[in-house]
Amino acid sequence: MSVINDALKQAQKQSSTPPAPTPPWTPVQPARYAGWLLPFAALALTAIACLVIVVALTRHPVQHLQARSKSGPVVPAIAKPAVQAPVPKIIAPPVSTAPAVHPPAPSSPPKLQGIVYNSTRSWAIVDGKTVYTGDRLGDLQVVTISATSVVLSGHGTTSRLQLKP
């Protein structure tokens, strides 16, 4: 108990003595460059703005517009060349009015590339085109699409395209 009492007595002695005095504050000296910094910054920003405007105007020259007449916009005149070259005459072969008859090109059989089989709506990819039941592929019509084949009908024949494993 005596230790606590001794500590309390020492604390009371320390609190009764005034704290050590703090050193007096010294005023801050103003910077020497502050007087000319603001005008210099304003001058530099003005010079940069002028430079940007000059560059913008030289890249995009102002086009002088003529007054519009009552009939519509004025189209500027285009200078004609001083010497005009003679236009060569082109003689074309006579054109026939009869329709051209070309023999039908032999076509390769369609190639089945994929099938998406679904109970509601199936579709297939034949020669790079997506087809559904009832669609036409040239002269051929898609009759049915199953999980592994597509049946095409046309020209009085029916053909089945099978997926290759």
Residue pairs with C-beta under 8 A, 6 or more apart in sequence:
66 74
66 76
67 74
68 74
107 138
109 159
110 126
110 127
110 137
110 140
110 152
110 161
111 126
111 127
111 161
112 124
112 125
112 126
112 149
112 150
112 161
112 162
112 163
113 125
113 126
113 127
113 128
114 124
114 125
114 163
115 122
115 123
115 124
115 125
115 145
115 146
115 147
115 148
115 149
115 150
115 163
116 122
116 123
116 124
117 145
117 146
117 147
121 132
122 132
122 133
122 145
122 146
123 130
123 131
123 132
123 145
124 130
124 131
124 142
124 145
124 150
125 131
126 137
126 142
126 150
126 161
127 137
129 137
131 137
131 142
131 150
132 142
132 145
133 142
133 143
133 144
133 145
134 141
134 142
135 141
135 142
136 142
137 152
138 154
139 154
139 155
140 152
140 153
140 154
140 155
140 159
141 152
141 153
141 154
142 150
142 151
142 152
143 151
143 152
143 153
143 158
144 150
144 151
145 151
148 162
148 163
149 160
149 161
149 162
149 163
150 160
150 161
151 158
151 159
151 160
151 161
152 158
152 159
152 160
152 161
153 159
